[in-house]
């Protein structure tokens, strides 16, 4: 009889490619897979995976109390389901948590006591992300509490999955030292984002794409609009920006585009699109951009979209945040984070030089070839089999 695994994620599953990839991998590895997640309209099916939706919708506001209450409600949903399963014949052998929040892991208290092995998959460094999101100093009491929450949550796990080496180092600095780490990067799923073998670039048009959750300042959307305004003022370059996504600042983005008269330069999808649509839009684009500002959280982030750019042979233009500079400095066209003129100059350079555009396109694709999801999927299944 196959082993049983539960995956738990406070997320909109249809938009969370990492959870989808890992649940599919576990099923392909011979596991019976249940995914516990938030309510949503799409409710896409994943072949072979049983999805249990809560009645709760994702909280998208900026109120700290409402955030906490939303997390606690999902915690209770997970706690009740896991506890009931633990006292049944269908007890889970492995329980895989995806942060945020980290404390969700304690909903497996009885399951762990009764023998279930626990994995914590850390997508985001929660203290730094909340410091950046809510404008808190990293030394404030609130953020210090989040460091403690992270420390004891990760110590509760039997294994920790980290998305990059910088995050692993950070967790060790936070005194998470006795738990074994496995690094699984946010590689693109080849079943969804088919690799592009030949990329043709036009000489009279440069299409820049940015799929993102729309947090105007935290994800650099405001910066990108400044860059496009700069390019608009030059008048001689046919450079267009396409933004695909949704989130807390969708309506604000629409109004800013109109206020700045950027409708001919910036396209906005008006909301999230499915992966099939996004895959097609990536194929039609020339440059993928990562406009992150420097910050507590963004310095640790490797965007999932980076790897999707690579697999589609887009040249990547990226801010020189700490992690991107450390791991991708020879692969992407770096600009100084927050420097509008530098970013605009890099885009103009690619518009004017097809050889440069092709060179960065090939560098990214070569990186993809050595960091495929096929490779990391084997690492993930090996991790499950070792527990």
N, C-alpha and C positions, 0 to 999 in steps of 0.2 A: 504493500500500500504506500502511495506517495506521501511524502512529508507535507505538512500544512504550514503555510506562511500567511501572516496578516501584514498588510502595509497600511500605515495610517498617515494621513497628510491633510493638514488644514490648508486646502488649496482648491482651486477650480480645476478639476482633473483634466478636462479637455484642453486646457491651456498649459498644462504642466508636463512638458516633454520628458523630463527626467523620471518622474514617477511612472509615466506610461512605459518608457523604455525598460525600466527595472522590473515592472510587473510582468511585462511580456517575456523578459529574459528568464524570470523565475519559473514561469509556466513552461517555457521551452526547455528549461533545465529539469523538468519532471516534477515540479511542485504544484500542489493545489493552492491557488492564490485568491485571497479575499482582500479587497481594497476598501478601506473606510475613509470617506471623504465628505466634503461639503455638498450641499444641494446646488444644482445648476440647471439651466434650461436645456443645454445641449444633450447631456446624458449619452455620450458616445459609448459604443460597446468596444471592449478590447477582447480579442479572440482568446477564449479559454479562461478569462479572468472574471471573477464574481465581484461586482461593485456594489457596495452598501452605502447609499447616500443618507446623510443625516437630513433633518428637516431645516437645517440652519444654512443661511446664505452667508457668503463672505462679507465681513465688515470692511468697507473701503474708505472710511473717514479718517480723521486725524485726532480724534479724542482718545486720550490714553485710557480713561476709565472704560469707555465702550470697547476699546481694543481688548482690554483685560477680560471683560465680561464675555466677549465673543470667544476668546481662547478658553475660558473656564467652561463655557457651555459645551464646546467641542470636546474638551477634556472629559466631561461627565458622560458624553455620548460614547467615547472610546472606553472609558473605565467600565461602564455597565456592560458593553458588548464583550470586552476582553475577559472580564470576570466571569460572566455567564459561560463563555466558551471554555474557560479554564476548568470548570467543574462539570463539563460534559465529555462525551466520548470523542468529540471533535476538537480537542485541545490543540492549540497551535504549537508547533515545534519551534518556530522562529517568528519573532515580531519585529518588523522593520519600521522604525519611526522616521519621518521626514520633518526636520524643523522648518519654520518656526511654528509654535514656540518649542523651546527645549524641554520644558517641564511636562510636556505631553507624555514623555517616556514613563512617568510615574503612574500613568493609568494602567501600566502592565504589572503593578506591584504583586498582585496575587498570582498572575501568570508566571512571573519570574520565580516566585517562591515555589511554585508547583512544577518548575523545570523548563519553562520556555526560555530560549536564548534570545537576547535582545540586541538589535542593531540600531544605532543612531546615525542617520544620514544627515550631515550638517550642510545644508544648501547655503546658508547665510550666517555670518557672524552677527548674532542678534544684538549684543551691546553696542557695537559700532553702528549698525544699521539704525537702531532707535536713537542713538545720539545724533546722527545726521538727519534723520527724519523729523525729530522733534526739536532740533536746535539746542541739544543739551551738551554741556562740557563732558568730556570723557571721564573726568574725575568727580562728577556730581554723584550724590548719594543714589539717585535713581539708576544711573548706569553701573555703579558699583554693585548694586543689588542684582543687576542683570548678569554681571560677571560671575557672581556667586551662583545664580540660577544655572548658568551654563556649566560651571565647574562640576556641581553636584549631579546635574542631569547627565552629563557625558560620563562621569565616573560610574553611573548606574548601568551603563551599557556593557555588553560583553565584547562588542566590536564597534568601532567608529569608522564611518566612511567620510572622508574629506574630499573637497573638490579640487584642491591644489596644495602644493608644498608650503606656501605662505600661510594658509589657514592651519595646516598641521602644526607648524612652528608656533603659531599664535595660541593654539589650544594647549600645547605643552607649556608655554609661558604662563598659562592660566592654571597650572598645576594639575593638568589632566595627563598623567604620565604612566599609569599602570594599565591602561587599556590599549589594545593593539589597533593601529590605524591602517586603513586601506584607502589609497587615493584613486578615485574614479572621476575623471574629468567630465565636463559637460559635452561629450562628443555628440555629433549629429547622428541621428538614427537614419541609416541608409535606406530603410524600408519606407521612410516618409520623405526624406530629402535625397533624391536620387543624385549620385555624383554626376557632374558635368564634365565630359571629356574635352570638348572643344568650346572655347568661349570667343565670340567675335565682338570686338569693340568698335563702336562708331567713332568717326573722327570729328563729327559736328555736334555730338550730344554726350553728356555725362550724367547718368542717372544714379543718384545716391539714395540708398535705402536705409531705413532705421525702423525695425520692428521692436516695440517696447511697451512696457507698462507705463502709462502716462503720468509720471510724477514730474512736473515741469522742471523743477530745480534739481531734484536728486538724481535724475537720469539724464540731465543735460539738454533737455528739449529747448529751454529758453536760450541756451548757448547756440544751438543749431540754428534757431531763428535769427539770431544776431549774425551768424556766419552767412546765411542766405541773404540777409539784408545787405551785407557787405558785398557779396557777389552781384546782387542786383544793381548796386551803385556803380559797378565796373562796366556794366552794359554790353560787354563784348563776349561774354562766355555763356554758352547754352548749357548751364548746369541746373539740374532739377533735383529736388529732394522729395522722397515719398516716405511718409510716416504711417506705419501700420500698427494699430494697437488701441487700447482703451484703458480706462482707469479713472482715478479721482479727479484728474485735470482735463478730461476730454473737452468739455464745453469751454473751458478757459483757453485751450489751444485753438479751437475754432475761432473764438473771438479775437485772439491776438493775430492770427493769420489775416483776418479781415481788416483789423485796425492798421496793420502795417502794409496793407495792399500787396501781400505776398502770394495771392491766389495763383498767379502764373508761374510761381517758382516753387511752391510747396503744396504737395498733395497730401491730404489726411484722409485715411479710410473711414473715420468716424466711429470706429470700434474695432474689436478684435476680429480677425479673420481666421478661418480654419487652416490647418497645416498644408492642405493641398493647394489652396489659393496662395498662401505665403510662399510655398516652394516655387510656384510658377512666377510669382513676382520677383523672387530672388534671381531666377534664371534670366529675366528680362533686364535686370539691373547691372551696373558696372562696378559700383563701389559700395561696400558696406562700411558704415561708420559707427564708431564707439565714442560718443561725446562726453563721457563721464567727467564731472568735476573732480578735483582732488578732494578727498574727504575720508572720515574715519572708516566708512563702510566700503566705498568704491575702490579704495586702495587694495582691498582683498578680493575684489570680484573678477572672475573670468566669465564674461557674458556667454550664455548659451548661444547667442546669435553669432558670436565670433566663429564658432565651429561650423555653423550653418553657412556663413559667408565662405569659409574655406572650401567646403564640399561643393559649393556652386561656382567656384573659381572667381569670386569677386576679389578685387584688390581691396585691402582693408586699411582704412585711415582711422587711427585710434589715439586717444589722449594718453599721455605718458604717465598714467597712474602707476603706483608702486608695483603691482602684480604684473600689469601688461608690459612695463619696461623690463622687468626681471625675466619674463618667460617668452616675450614675443618681439623683442627689440629688432631682431634681424629678419622678421617675417612680415611685419606690418609697417605702414608709413606713419611714423609717430609725429604728433604735434604737441606743443606745450599745452597742458590742460588749462582750460580757461582763456587761452589766447586766441581771440577771434581772427586776428590777422594771420596768425601762423596756420590755423586750420584752413582758412580760405585760400592761402597761398599753396598749401598742399593739394587741395582739390583742383586749383587752376593748373598746377604742375602736371597732374594726371590728365587733365583735359588737353593740355598742349603736347603731351608726350606719350604716344601709344606704346612705345617700347617700355617706358617706365610702368605704365598700367599693366602691360602683359607680364612684366617681371614680378610685380607684387601679386598678381593673380596666380602665377605659377608657384611662388613661394608658399602662399597659403594652402594651395592644393597639395603640395609636397608634404606640408605639415599634417594635413588631414590623412594622407596615405600612411603615415607612421603613428597616427593616433585615432584609429577607427573605432567605432562603437563595437564592432565585431571583437576587437581585442579586449576592450574593457568589459564587454558582456561575459567573456570567459573568466575574467578576474572576479566579477560579481558572483557568477555561479560557483566558482571555486570557493569563494568566501562562504556562501550558503552551505556548501557541502562539508566545509570544515567545522561547522557548528554542531 
